[in-house]
Amino acid sequence: MLIQKILEGKILNLRQVSSAIGQTGDNLATIRYELSDEIRYRQGIDNHLGDLSRQLNDLEQDVYNSANIVDQAIKAYHQVEKKLIGKP
């Protein structure tokens, strides 16, 4: 049970990190669109900010998916454990 509590805490941490990454991506997108056109298009700044925003969104999804994988693994472990012990 201790390991389960630790893993559940890690799942919560991963989801919090995912949310923080998503918020950072949203903030970056807001900054990108609040810049004047003159600044945005200077030296490819707009493209770089767009690429970074997409990378953050991808990372957010990867971290969130990692949390889901751990959660599914815990549930599968409990199902197998119940079958081995003979509990319904």
N, C-alpha and C positions, 0 to 999 in steps of 0.2 A: 504493500500500500504506500510506503514511503516513496518508492520509485515512481509510482503513479502520480503522487502529489507533485513531485519534482518535475516530471514531464508535463503535467498540466500547467505548472508555473512557466515552463519553457514555452509552451504553446501560447500562453497569454503574452509572454515577452515578445515572441515572434510576431504576433498580431499587432502589438503596440509599435514595434519597429516598422512593420509594414505600413501602418497608419501614418507614422511620422514621415516615412519616405514619401508616401503619397501626398502628404501636406506640403512637404518641401517641393515636390514637383509642381503642385498647384501654385505655390508661392512664386516659383520660378516662372511659370507661365504668365502669372499676373504681372510680374516685373517686366517680362518680355513685351507684353502688349501695352504696358504703360510708358515704355521708352518712346521717345520721339522717333519718327521715321529716319531722321538724319543719323541718329545714333544706332538704331537697329540695323541698318543696312551698311554701316561702316565696317569694313574689314570682315564681313561675314558674321558679325555678332548675332544676327537673327538666326542664321543657320546653326551656329554653335549652341545657342540657347535652346533652339528647337530639338537638336540632337540630345542635349543633356536632359531635357524634359522627358523625351521618349525613353532614354536609358533609365531614368528614375522610375518611370511608370512600369517598365519591364522588371526592374529590381523589386518594386513594390509587389508585383504579381508573383514573382519567384519566392519571395519571403513568405507571402500569404499561403502559397501552395505548399511550402515546406511545413508550415504550421498544420495544414490540413493533412499532410502525409503522416505526421507524428500522431495527430488525433486519430486517424483511421487505424494506425498501427496499434494504438492503445486499445481501441474497441475490438480489433481482431484478436489481440492477445487475450482480452477478457472472455471473448466467445470461446476460444480454444480452452482456456483455463476452466471455464464452466463445464464444457464437455468432458474434460479429463477428470474433473472432480465428480461429475455426475449431477450437478445442480441444473435445474431448468432455467 
